[in-house]
């Protein structure tokens, strides 16, 4: 978690006890790579300095499975994360830019790319 936060210029976050319990109760059929992807997405999806159980997505139809199974490029992953945020925050580009620590123009550029 610390490495991902540093690499992506995100404030370090902590797992709540409920989040830890949720992670420990899952078998992670994708092993370490899946765990890493789940944690990274939880960091991105959490709205404050802690990761709660509801920030952790473990279903087989989520973006984690798509990323690991489809072998998406970073650009494709970024766009999917952006799409999740836009949906979560009702297409509020200013808020999404703040949450992702990117500029609004970056969001528009990402949405324009094929």
N, C-alpha and C positions, 0 to 999 in steps of 0.2 A: 504494500500500500504506500509506504513511504517513498519508494523509488518511483512509482507511477505518478504520485503527486508532484515530486520534484521535477520529473521529466516533462510534465504537462503544466507546470506553473500553477498548481492547484494547492490551496492550503491543505495541510495534512489533516486527515480525518481519523476518527476512532470508531471502532465497532461497538455498538451497544451490546449488552448481554443477550438480548433477544436476537440480534443479528448473528452473534456468535453461535447461539443455539441452532438457528436456522441453517447456518453453514455446516455445522457439525452433524446435523441430522440428514444431510444429503450425501448420496454415494459418489457423486461426480464421475459419471461414466466416461467423461472426457479427460479424467485425471487432472494433472497439474495445470495443463493448458486451459481447461474449462474453468477451474477454480480461479486462475488468473483473470480470465475474461469476465467472470461473474463479479469479481472484486473491482476490476476497472470500470465496468458499467455502473456498479453501485456507487463508486466514487463520483462519477459523472452525474448520476441521477439524484444523489442526495442534495438537499437544498441548504444544508448547514454543515457544521464541522463534525457531525457524527453520522454514521451509517446505521439506520434502523432496519429492522427485519423487512419492512415494506419497500425499502430501497433495493433489496436483493431479489433478482429474478432468476428462478430456477426451472422454469417450465421448458419443455423440449421445443416449444414453438417460439421461443424468444430470440432476440438478436444474438445471444451468445452462441446458440446452436447454429444460426446462420453464418456467423463469422467463422466458426471452427469447421463446419461442414462445407461451406461454399468457398473457403479460402479467399475471402474478400481482400481487396487492396485497402490500403490506409484511406484513400480517398472515398471508397465505398463505405468503409466503416464510419468515417467522419460524417458522411452524408446521412447514414442511418441514425447515428447518435443525434445529429442536428434535427432530423425528422421527429425523433422521439421527444426531444425537448420542445419543439414547436407544438407538437400535439399536447404535451403536458402543460404548457403555458399558453394555450389558446392562440397560437401564432403571434404572440407578443415578441417581436424581434428585439426590441430594446432589452426586455427582461432576459430573453434567451442569451443575448450577447453578454450580459452581465454574468449570468450563471455559468457560461462556458468560458468566460474571460477572453472573449474575442470581440472584434469590432463588428458593428452592424453591417458595414460594407463587406466584411469577410463572409457573413451569412448570405448576403445577396449574391456574392461571387460563387459561393458553394452551391447555391440553388440554381444558378444559371448554367453551371457545367453539365454536360450530357452524362 
